[in-house]
Amino acid sequence: MPRFHEFQEIRKIIRFFFTTSLLLLFFFQKNTLAQPGVITVGLQYKPLVPSKFFRAGEIDFGENKINYSLSPKISFSGGMVIRRGFSKLFSLETGINYVKRNLELIVSNKDISFESKKKFSIVGYEVPTLGLIYIRLAEQMYMNAAFGFSIDFFPSDVGTNEYYFGNDIQVQQTSIRNHNRWVQPSLLANLGYEYRTTKRGIFYFGSSFHRPFSYSYQTTVKYFSSNFEEKVSAGISGNYLTFDFRYFFHQDPKKKNEKKPEEKNLKYFENLKKRA
């Protein structure tokens, strides 16, 4: 279960993005503009950025003479985005993303000058739902702020096993989904800029923050040697910051083909006069 300080952090994130969205609406309400009724489809690529500030950096654990370190490496996410405009102020965005998080486990024993490095990956899928607010900065340049949630899917657990003959040491690593749940909820927040061309689609750059309600995985490391054995565990946070690159295919705005009843009646009487 999440600890009290984690709930406090989640509340701060929600409060910050709701306050930011309201301020943006208040100061730029004349320039807010979406595309009502238009469904836009796009592709995105998101490099994952390790950051200790967001609790998405290196983890050090272990209490005895053995040091354990788990650090995130260059990772990425990518997938499809579907956006639907509901009004000039608000749009809804969803899609599906493939996420591959690369990590490196380092186990070291300074007494015998031993160090083990093993890389492994955690693969998951995300189905996000975000509400977006747009602000027009220039004729074709827009800024948007978004907040919502994601349903994260983790298809399997992960494990590695290494034996070092020279030191007669064995290191086993097992990462199990938290509480064996393959479906986990998360919060999502996003801020970005997009350039809308007339016929070549939309080019977007921004940043997103992904914050699950608890640890995604629980990692257990077992260290075996001829005269010493140890077992330690640590939670792998699902927090991460991304740089977002998106391209939305061009979609013409909906045209109102239906004429008003008054215009239809006026056209009818004009045709009668011409016939007379």
KOLLO-425053 format. One record per residue: residue in three letters; x, y, z of N, C-alpha, C in turn; residue number from 1. Coordinates in steps of 0.2 Angstrom, whole numbers, plus 2048, in hexadecimal, padded with zeros to 3 digits. Atoms other than C-alpha are relative to their C-alpha. Layout:
N
<"ALA" <X Y Z> <X Y Z> <X Y Z> NUM> ...
//
This chain:
276
<"MET" <804 7FA 800> <800 800 800> <804 806 800> 1> <"PRO" <7FC 7FA 800> <806 812 7FD> <801 803 807> 2> <"ARG" <7FF 7FD 7F9> <80D 81B 80C> <7FD 807 800> 3> <"PHE" <803 7FA 7FF> <806 82B 813> <803 806 7FC> 4> <"HIS" <7FD 7FB 804> <813 836 80B> <7FF 800 7F8> 5> <"GLU" <802 801 807> <80F 82E 7FA> <7F9 803 7FE> 6> <"PHE" <807 7FD 801> <7FD 833 7FB> <800 808 800> 7> <"GLN" <7FF 7F9 800> <803 845 800> <803 802 7FA> 8> <"GLU" <7FC 7FE 806> <80E 846 7F1> <7FA 800 7FA> 9> <"ILE" <805 800 806> <7FF 840 7E5> <7FB 806 801> 10> <"ARG" <804 7FB 7FF> <7F4 84D 7ED> <803 807 7FD> 11> <"LYS" <7FC 7FA 803> <801 85B 7E9> <800 800 7F9> 12> <"ILE" <800 800 808> <802 855 7D7> <7FA 802 7FD> 13> <"ILE" <807 7FE 802> <7EF 856 7D5> <7FF 807 801> 14> <"ARG" <802 7F9 7FF> <7EE 867 7DD> <804 804 7FC> 15> <"PHE" <7FC 7FC 804> <7FC 86E 7D3> <7FE 800 7F9> 16> <"PHE" <803 800 807> <7F5 869 7C2> <7F9 803 7FF> 17> <"PHE" <806 7FD 800> <7E4 86E 7C6> <800 807 801> 18> <"THR" <7FF 7F9 7FF> <7EA 87F 7CC> <803 803 7FA> 19> <"THR" <7FD 7FE 806> <7F5 881 7BD> <7FB 801 7FA> 20> <"SER" <805 800 805> <7E6 87D 7B1> <7FB 805 801> 21> <"LEU" <804 7FB 7FF> <7DB 889 7B9> <803 807 7FF> 22> <"LEU" <7FD 7FA 801> <7E7 897 7B9> <801 801 7F8> 23> <"LEU" <7FF 7FF 807> <7EB 894 7A7> <7F9 802 7FC> 24> <"LEU" <807 7FE 803> <7D8 895 7A3> <7FF 807 801> 25> <"PHE" <802 7F9 7FD> <7D6 8A5 7AD> <804 805 7FC> 26> <"PHE" <7FC 7FB 803> <7E5 8AE 7A5> <800 800 7F8> 27> <"PHE" <800 801 807> <7E3 8A7 793> <7FA 7FE 7FD> 28> <"GLN" <806 803 802> <7D1 8A4 791> <7FE 802 7F9> 29> <"LYS" <802 7FD 806> <7CF 8AF 782> <804 7FC 7FA> 30> <"ASN" <7FC 804 805> <7DC 8A4 779> <800 7F9 800> 31> <"THR" <801 807 800> <7D7 893 77E> <7FC 7FD 7FA> 32> <"LEU" <803 802 806> <7D3 889 76F> <801 7F8 7FF> 33> <"ALA" <7FF 807 802> <7D0 876 76B> <7FC 7FF 7F9> 34> <"GLN" <803 801 806> <7C8 86E 75C> <7FA 7FC 802> 35> <"PRO" <806 804 7FE> <7B6 869 761> <7FE 7FB 7FB> 36> <"GLY" <803 806 804> <7B0 858 75A> <805 7FD 7FC> 37> <"VAL" <7FA 803 805> <7C1 854 751> <803 7FB 804> 38> <"ILE" <7FC 806 7FD> <7C9 843 755> <807 800 7FC> 39> <"THR" <7F9 800 803> <7DC 844 752> <804 7FA 802> 40> <"VAL" <7FC 806 7FF> <7E7 835 751> <808 802 7FF> 41> <"GLY" <7F9 7FE 801> <7FA 836 754> <805 7FA 803> 42> <"LEU" <7FB 804 7FD> <80A 82D 759> <805 804 805> 43> <"GLN" <7FB 7FD 7FB> <816 830 768> <806 7FC 801> 44> <"TYR" <7FA 803 7FD> <827 82C 76E> <802 804 806> 45> <"LYS" <7FF 7FD 7FA> <82C 830 780> <806 7FD 803> 46> <"PRO" <7FA 802 7FC> <83E 82E 787> <7FF 801 807> 47> <"LEU" <801 800 7F8> <83D 82A 79A> <807 803 803> 48> <"VAL" <7FB 7FC 7FD> <848 836 7A4> <801 7FE 807> 49> <"PRO" <7FF 802 7F9> <84F 82F 7B5> <801 807 804> 50> <"SER" <800 7FA 7FC> <84D 83C 7C2> <7FF 7FF 808> 51> <"LYS" <801 801 7F9> <850 83B 7D5> <7FB 805 803> 52> <"PHE" <805 7FB 7FE> <845 84B 7D7> <7F9 7FD 800> 53> <"PHE" <807 803 800> <836 841 7D2> <800 7F9 802> 54> <"ARG" <7FF 807 7FD> <83C 831 7DB> <800 7FB 7FB> 55> <"ALA" <800 805 805> <840 829 7CB> <808 7FF 7FE> 56> <"GLY" <7F9 801 801> <853 828 7CD> <803 7FA 803> 57> <"GLU" <7FC 806 7FE> <860 81C 7D4> <7FD 7FE 807> 58> <"ILE" <802 802 7FA> <85B 811 7E3> <805 7FC 803> 59> <"ASP" <7FB 804 7FC> <868 80B 7F0> <7FC 7FC 806> 60> <"PHE" <803 804 7FB> <863 7FD 7FC> <805 7FB 802> 61> <"GLY" <7FB 805 7FD> <86B 7F0 807> <803 803 807> 62> <"GLU" <7FE 7FD 7FA> <871 7F1 819> <806 7FD 802> 63> <"ASN" <7FA 803 7FE> <880 7E6 81B> <806 802 7FB> 64> <"LYS" <7FA 7FF 804> <891 7E5 812> <7FF 800 7F8> 65> <"ILE" <801 801 807> <889 7E2 801> <7FC 807 7FE> 66> <"ASN" <804 7FA 802> <883 7F2 7F8> <7FC 7FE 7F9> 67> <"TYR" <805 802 805> <874 7F1 7EC> <7FE 807 7FD> 68> <"SER" <802 7FA 803> <870 7FF 7DF> <7FC 7FE 7FA> 69> <"LEU" <804 801 806> <862 7FF 7D2> <7FE 807 7FD> 70> <"SER" <800 7FA 803> <863 80D 7C6> <7FC 800 7F9> 71> <"PRO" <804 800 806> <857 811 7B7> <805 803 7FA> 72> <"LYS" <7FC 7FF 805> <85F 812 7A6> <7FC 803 7FA> 73> <"ILE" <804 7FD 805> <85A 81A 795> <7FA 7FB 7FE> 74> <"SER" <806 804 801> <848 814 792> <7FC 804 7FC> 75> <"PHE" <804 7FC 804> <83A 819 787> <7F9 7FD 800> 76> <"SER" <807 802 801> <827 818 784> <7FE 803 7F9> 77> <"GLY" <802 7FE 806> <81E 819 774> <7F9 7FD 7FE> 78> <"GLY" <806 802 802> <80D 817 76C> <7FB 804 7FC> 79> <"MET" <805 7FC 804> <7FD 81E 765> <7FC 804 805> 80> <"VAL" <804 7FB 7FC> <7F3 82D 76B> <7FA 802 7FC> 81> <"ILE" <806 7FE 803> <7E1 831 767> <7FD 806 804> 82> <"ARG" <802 7FA 7FD> <7DA 842 76B> <7F9 802 7FD> 83> <"ARG" <807 7FE 802> <7C8 848 76B> <7FE 807 803> 84> <"GLY" <802 7FA 7FE> <7C3 85A 76C> <7F8 801 802> 85> <"PHE" <807 7FF 7FE> <7B3 85E 776> <7FD 807 800> 86> <"SER" <802 7F9 800> <7B3 871 777> <806 804 7FE> 87> <"LYS" <7FA 7FC 801> <7BE 880 774> <805 800 805> 88> <"LEU" <7FC 800 7FA> <7C5 87D 785> <803 7FA 802> 89> <"PHE" <7FF 806 7FD> <7C6 86B 788> <801 7FA 7FA> 90> <"SER" <800 806 804> <7CC 85B 77F> <802 7FA 804> 91> <"LEU" <7FE 806 7FD> <7CE 849 784> <805 7FC 7FC> 92> <"GLU" <7FB 804 804> <7DD 83E 780> <801 7F9 803> 93> <"THR" <7FF 807 7FE> <7E0 82B 781> <804 7FD 7FB> 94> <"GLY" <7FB 804 805> <7EA 81E 778> <803 7FA 804> 95> <"ILE" <7FC 805 7FD> <7F6 810 77C> <807 800 7FF> 96> <"ASN" <7F9 7FF 800> <808 810 780> <804 7FA 802> 97> <"TYR" <7FB 805 7FE> <816 803 781> <806 803 804> 98> <"VAL" <7FB 7FD 7FC> <822 806 78F> <806 7FB 802> 99> <"LYS" <7FB 804 7FE> <833 7FF 791> <805 803 805> 100> <"ARG" <7FC 7FD 7FB> <83D 803 7A1> <806 7FC 801> 101> <"ASN" <7FA 804 800> <84F 7FE 7A1> <803 802 807> 102> <"LEU" <7FD 7FF 7FA> <858 7FC 7B2> <806 7FC 801> 103> <"GLU" <7FA 803 7FF> <869 7F7 7B8> <801 7FE 808> 104> <"LEU" <7FF 802 7F9> <86C 7ED 7C8> <808 7FF 801> 105> <"ILE" <7F9 801 7FE> <87D 7EF 7D0> <801 7FE 807> 106> <"VAL" <7FF 803 7FA> <883 7E4 7DE> <808 800 801> 107> <"SER" <7F9 800 7FF> <894 7E7 7E6> <802 7FE 807> 108> <"ASN" <7FD 802 7FA> <89E 7E0 7F4> <808 803 801> 109> <"LYS" <7FA 7FD 800> <8AD 7EC 7F8> <805 7FC 804> 110> <"ASP" <7FB 804 7FC> <8B5 7DF 804> <804 7FB 7FB> 111> <"ILE" <7FD 804 805> <8B9 7D4 7F5> <801 803 7F9> 112> <"SER" <800 7FC 807> <8B9 7E1 7E7> <7FB 7FC 7FB> 113> <"PHE" <804 803 805> <8AA 7D9 7DF> <7FA 805 7FE> 114> <"GLU" <806 7FC 803> <89D 7E2 7D4> <7FC 7FC 7FB> 115> <"SER" <804 803 805> <88F 7DB 7CA> <7FB 805 7FD> 116> <"LYS" <805 7FB 804> <885 7E5 7BD> <7FC 7FC 7FB> 117> <"LYS" <805 804 804> <875 7DE 7B5> <7FB 804 7FE> 118> <"LYS" <805 7FC 803> <869 7E7 7AA> <7FA 7FC 7FF> 119> <"PHE" <806 803 802> <857 7E2 7A8> <7FB 805 7FF> 120> <"SER" <805 7FB 802> <847 7EA 7A2> <7F9 7FE 802> 121> <"ILE" <807 801 7FE> <835 7EC 7A7> <7FC 803 7FB> 122> <"VAL" <804 7FE 806> <828 7EC 799> <7F9 801 803> 123> <"GLY" <807 7FF 7FF> <817 7F3 79B> <7FC 804 7FB> 124> <"TYR" <804 7FD 805> <808 7FB 792> <7FC 805 804> 125> <"GLU" <804 7FB 7FC> <7FE 80B 797> <7FA 802 7FB> 126> <"VAL" <806 7FE 803> <7ED 810 792> <7FE 807 804> 127> <"PRO" <801 7FA 7FC> <7EC 823 797> <7F9 803 7FE> 128> <"THR" <805 7FB 802> <7DD 82F 798> <801 806 803> 129> <"LEU" <7FE 7F9 7FE> <7E1 841 799> <7FB 805 7FE> 130> <"GLY" <803 7FA 802> <7D7 851 799> <804 806 7FE> 131> <"LEU" <7FC 7FB 803> <7DF 85F 78F> <7FD 807 800> 132> <"ILE" <802 7F9 801> <7DE 872 790> <805 804 7FB> 133> <"TYR" <7FB 7FD 805> <7E5 87C 781> <800 808 801> 134> <"ILE" <7FF 7F9 800> <7EC 88E 780> <803 802 7FA> 135> <"ARG" <7FE 7FD 806> <7EF 897 770> <806 805 801> 136> <"LEU" <7FA 7FB 7FF> <801 89F 771> <801 804 7F9> 137> <"ALA" <7FF 7FC 807> <802 8A4 75E> <7FB 7FD 7FB> 138> <"GLU" <805 802 805> <7F8 8A1 74E> <800 7F8 800> 139> <"GLN" <800 807 801> <7FE 88F 74D> <804 7FC 806> 140> <"MET" <7FC 803 7FA> <807 88C 75E> <7FB 800 806> 141> <"TYR" <805 801 7FA> <7FD 885 76D> <804 7FD 806> 142> <"MET" <7FE 803 7FA> <801 880 77F> <7FA 7FC 803> 143> <"ASN" <806 803 7FD> <7F7 873 788> <803 7FD 807> 144> <"ALA" <7FF 803 7F9> <7F6 86C 79A> <7FB 7FB 800> 145> <"ALA" <805 806 800> <7EF 85B 79D> <801 7FC 807> 146> <"PHE" <800 804 7FA> <7EB 850 7AC> <7FB 7FB 800> 147> <"GLY" <804 806 800> <7E4 83F 7AE> <803 7FA 804> 148> <"PHE" <7FE 806 7FD> <7E7 82D 7B2> <802 7FB 7FB> 149> <"SER" <7FE 806 805> <7EE 81D 7AA> <7FF 7FA 803> 150> <"ILE" <800 807 7FD> <7EB 80B 7AC> <806 7FC 7FD> 151> <"ASP" <7F9 803 802> <7FC 802 7AB> <7FF 7F8 801> 152> <"PHE" <800 807 801> <7FE 7F0 7A6> <807 7FD 800> 153> <"PHE" <7F9 803 7FF> <80D 7E5 7AB> <7FF 7F9 7FF> 154> <"PRO" <802 807 802> <80C 7D4 7A2> <804 7FB 804> 155> <"SER" <7FC 805 7FD> <81A 7CB 7AC> <805 803 805> 156> <"ASP" <7FA 7FF 7FB> <827 7CA 7BA> <806 800 7FC> 157> <"VAL" <7FA 800 803> <839 7CC 7B6> <805 7FD 805> 158> <"GLY" <7FB 803 7FC> <848 7C2 7BD> <807 7FF 7FC> 159> <"THR" <7F9 801 803> <85B 7C0 7BA> <804 7FC 805> 160> <"ASN" <7FC 805 7FB> <868 7B3 7C1> <807 800 7FD> 161> <"GLU" <7F9 800 803> <87B 7B6 7BF> <804 7FC 805> 162> <"TYR" <7FB 804 7FC> <889 7AA 7C6> <807 803 7FE> 163> <"TYR" <7F9 7FE 802> <89B 7B1 7C7> <804 7FB 803> 164> <"PHE" <7FC 806 7FE> <8A6 7A2 7C8> <807 802 803> 165> <"GLY" <7FA 7FE 7FD> <8B6 7AC 7CC> <7FF 802 807> 166> <"ASN" <802 7FE 7F9> <8AE 7B2 7DC> <7FC 7FB 804> 167> <"ASP" <804 804 7FD> <8A3 7A4 7DF> <7FA 803 803> 168> <"ILE" <806 7FC 7FD> <894 7B0 7E1> <7FA 7FF 7FB> 169> <"GLN" <806 800 804> <882 7AF 7DA> <7FC 805 802> 170> <"VAL" <804 7FB 7FE> <877 7BD 7D9> <7F9 7FF 7FC> 171> <"GLN" <807 801 803> <864 7BB 7D5> <7FC 806 802> 172> <"GLN" <804 7FA 7FF> <858 7C9 7D2> <7F9 7FE 7FD> 173> <"THR" <807 802 802> <845 7C7 7D1> <7FC 806 801> 174> <"SER" <805 7FA 7FF> <839 7D6 7CE> <7F9 7FD 7FE> 175> <"ILE" <807 803 800> <827 7D1 7D1> <7FB 806 800> 176> <"ARG" <805 7FB 800> <818 7DC 7CD> <7FD 802 807> 177> <"ASN" <802 7FE 7F9> <812 7E6 7DD> <7F9 7FC 801> 178> <"HIS" <806 803 7FE> <805 7DB 7E6> <7FE 7FB 7FA> 179> <"ASN" <802 804 806> <805 7D0 7D6> <7FB 803 7FC> 180> <"ARG" <805 7FC 805> <7FA 7DD 7CD> <803 801 7FA> 181> <"TRP" <7FD 7FF 806> <7FD 7DD 7BB> <7FC 806 7FD> 182> <"VAL" <803 7FA 801> <7F1 7EC 7BA> <801 805 805> 183> <"GLN" <7FE 7FB 7FB> <7F6 7FC 7C3> <7FE 807 7FE> 184> <"PRO" <801 7F9 802> <7EF 80E 7C3> <805 805 801> 185> <"SER" <7FB 7FA 7FF> <7F9 81E 7C1> <7FD 806 7FF> 186> <"LEU" <801 7F9 802> <7F8 831 7C0> <804 802 7FB> 187> <"LEU" <7FD 7FD 805> <7FD 83A 7B1> <7FF 808 800> 188> <"ALA" <801 7F9 801> <801 84C 7AE> <805 802 7FB> 189> <"ASN" <7FD 7FE 806> <807 855 79F> <800 807 7FE> 190> <"LEU" <800 7F9 803> <80D 866 798> <804 800 7FA> 191> <"GLY" <7FC 800 807> <812 869 786> <7FD 806 7FC> 192> <"TYR" <801 7FB 805> <812 874 777> <7FF 7FC 7F9> 193> <"GLU" <801 803 807> <80B 870 765> <800 805 7FB> 194> <"TYR" <800 7FC 806> <80D 877 754> <7FB 7FD 7FB> 195> <"ARG" <806 803 804> <7FD 875 749> <801 803 7F9> 196> <"THR" <7FF 7FE 807> <801 876 736> <7F9 7FF 7FD> 197> <"THR" <806 7FF 803> <7F3 879 72A> <7FE 7F9 7FD> 198> <"LYS" <801 806 803> <7F5 868 721> <804 7FA 801> 199> <"ARG" <7FB 806 7FE> <804 85E 728> <7FF 7FE 807> 200> <"GLY" <801 803 7F9> <7FD 85A 739> <802 804 806> 201> <"ILE" <7FE 7FC 7F9> <802 85F 74B> <807 7FD 802> 202> <"PHE" <7F9 802 7FD> <814 85F 752> <800 802 807> 203> <"TYR" <800 7FF 7F8> <815 85D 765> <806 7FF 803> 204> <"PHE" <7FB 802 7FB> <822 85E 772> <7FE 802 807> 205> <"GLY" <802 7FF 7F9> <81F 85D 785> <804 7FC 805> 206> <"SER" <7FD 805 7FB> <823 854 795> <7FA 7FE 804> 207> <"SER" <805 803 7FC> <819 848 79F> <803 7FD 807> 208> <"PHE" <7FE 804 7FA> <81A 841 7B1> <7FB 7FB 802> 209> <"HIS" <804 806 7FF> <813 830 7B5> <802 7FE 808> 210> <"ARG" <7FF 801 7F8> <810 82C 7C8> <7FA 7FB 802> 211> <"PRO" <805 806 7FE> <808 81B 7CD> <7FE 801 807> 212> <"PHE" <802 800 7F9> <7FF 819 7DE> <805 7FC 804> 213> <"SER" <7FC 804 7FC> <80C 80D 7E4> <806 7FD 7FC> 214> <"TYR" <7FA 803 804> <81C 803 7DF> <7FD 7FC 7FA> 215> <"SER" <802 804 806> <81B 7FB 7CE> <802 7F9 801> 216> <"TYR" <7FD 807 7FF> <826 7EC 7D2> <804 800 807> 217> <"GLN" <7FC 801 7FA> <82F 7E5 7E1> <805 7FB 7FE> 218> <"THR" <7F9 803 802> <841 7E0 7DE> <803 7FC 806> 219> <"THR" <7FC 804 7FB> <849 7D2 7E9> <806 7FD 7FD> 220> <"VAL" <7F9 802 803> <85C 7CF 7E7> <802 7FB 806> 221> <"LYS" <7FD 805 7FC> <864 7BF 7EE> <807 800 7FF> 222> <"TYR" <7F9 800 801> <877 7BF 7F1> <802 7F9 803> 223> <"PHE" <7FE 806 7FE> <87F 7AE 7F3> <808 800 7FF> 224> <"SER" <7F9 802 800> <892 7AA 7F7> <801 7FA 804> 225> <"SER" <7FF 806 7FC> <89B 79C 7FF> <800 801 808> 226> <"ASN" <800 7FF 7F9> <89B 7A5 810> <7FA 805 802> 227> <"PHE" <805 7FA 7FF> <88C 7B2 80F> <7FA 7FF 7FB> 228> <"GLU" <807 7FF 804> <87A 7B3 809> <7FC 805 803> 229> <"GLU" <804 7FB 7FE> <86F 7C1 809> <7FA 801 7FB> 230> <"LYS" <806 7FF 804> <85D 7C6 803> <7FE 807 801> 231> <"VAL" <802 7F9 7FE> <858 7D8 801> <7FA 802 7FA> 232> <"SER" <806 7FF 804> <848 7E0 7F9> <800 808 7FF> 233> <"ALA" <801 7F8 801> <844 7F2 7F2> <7FA 800 7FB> 234> <"GLY" <805 7FF 805> <835 7F9 7E9> <802 804 7FA> 235> <"ILE" <7FE 7FC 806> <837 7FF 7D7> <7FA 805 7FE> 236> <"SER" <805 7FA 801> <82E 810 7D5> <7FE 800 7F8> 237> <"GLY" <802 7FF 807> <823 812 7C5> <800 808 7FE> 238> <"ASN" <7FF 7F9 801> <827 825 7C6> <804 801 7FA> 239> <"TYR" <7FB 7FE 805> <82E 82C 7B6> <7FE 807 7FD> 240> <"LEU" <801 7FA 804> <830 83C 7AC> <802 7FF 7F9> 241> <"THR" <7FF 802 807> <82F 83C 799> <801 807 7FC> 242> <"PHE" <800 7FB 805> <833 848 78B> <7FB 7FD 7FA> 243> <"ASP" <805 803 804> <824 846 77F> <801 803 7F9> 244> <"PHE" <800 7FE 807> <826 847 76C> <7FA 7FC 7FC> 245> <"ARG" <806 803 803> <815 845 762> <7FF 803 7F9> 246> <"TYR" <802 7FE 806> <80F 846 751> <7F8 7FE 7FF> 247> <"PHE" <807 801 802> <7FC 848 74D> <7FF 800 7F9> 248> <"PHE" <801 800 807> <7F6 844 73C> <7FA 805 7FF> 249> <"HIS" <805 7FA 802> <7EC 852 733> <7F9 7FD 800> 250> <"GLN" <808 801 800> <7D9 852 736> <7FD 807 7FF> 251> <"ASP" <804 7FA 802> <7CE 85F 72E> <7FB 801 806> 252> <"PRO" <806 7FE 7FB> <7C2 868 73B> <7FA 7FE 7FD> 253> <"LYS" <807 802 802> <7B0 863 73A> <7FD 806 7FD> 254> <"LYS" <804 7FA 803> <7A6 86E 72E> <7F8 7FF 801> 255> <"LYS" <807 800 7FF> <794 872 732> <7FC 801 7F9> 256> <"ASN" <803 800 807> <78B 86D 722> <7F9 802 801> 257> <"GLU" <807 7FF 800> <77A 86F 729> <7FE 808 801> 258> <"LYS" <801 7F9 7FF> <772 880 727> <7FA 801 805> 259> <"LYS" <805 7FE 7FB> <767 889 734> <7F9 800 7FC> 260> <"PRO" <806 800 803> <754 888 731> <7FE 806 7FD> 261> <"GLU" <801 7FA 803> <753 89A 72E> <803 801 7F9> 262> <"GLU" <7FC 800 806> <760 899 720> <7FC 7FC 7FB> 263> <"LYS" <804 804 805> <756 88B 718> <7FA 803 7FE> 264> <"ASN" <806 7FD 802> <746 894 718> <801 806 7FC> 265> <"LEU" <7FE 7FA 804> <74E 8A4 711> <802 7FD 7F9> 266> <"LYS" <7FE 803 806> <755 899 703> <7FA 7FE 7FC> 267> <"TYR" <806 803 803> <744 891 700> <7FC 806 7FC> 268> <"PHE" <804 7FB 802> <73B 8A2 6FE> <804 804 7FA> 269> <"GLU" <7FD 7FD 806> <749 8A9 6F2> <7FF 7FC 7FA> 270> <"ASN" <801 804 806> <747 89A 6E7> <7F9 801 7FD> 271> <"LEU" <807 7FF 803> <734 89D 6E6> <7FF 807 7FC> 272> <"LYS" <800 7FA 804> <737 8AF 6E1> <803 800 7F9> 273> <"LYS" <7FC 801 807> <743 8AA 6D3> <7FB 7FC 7FB> 274> <"ARG" <804 803 805> <736 89E 6CC> <7FA 804 7FE> 275> <"ALA" <806 7FC 802> <728 8AB 6CD> <802 805 7FB> 276> 
//
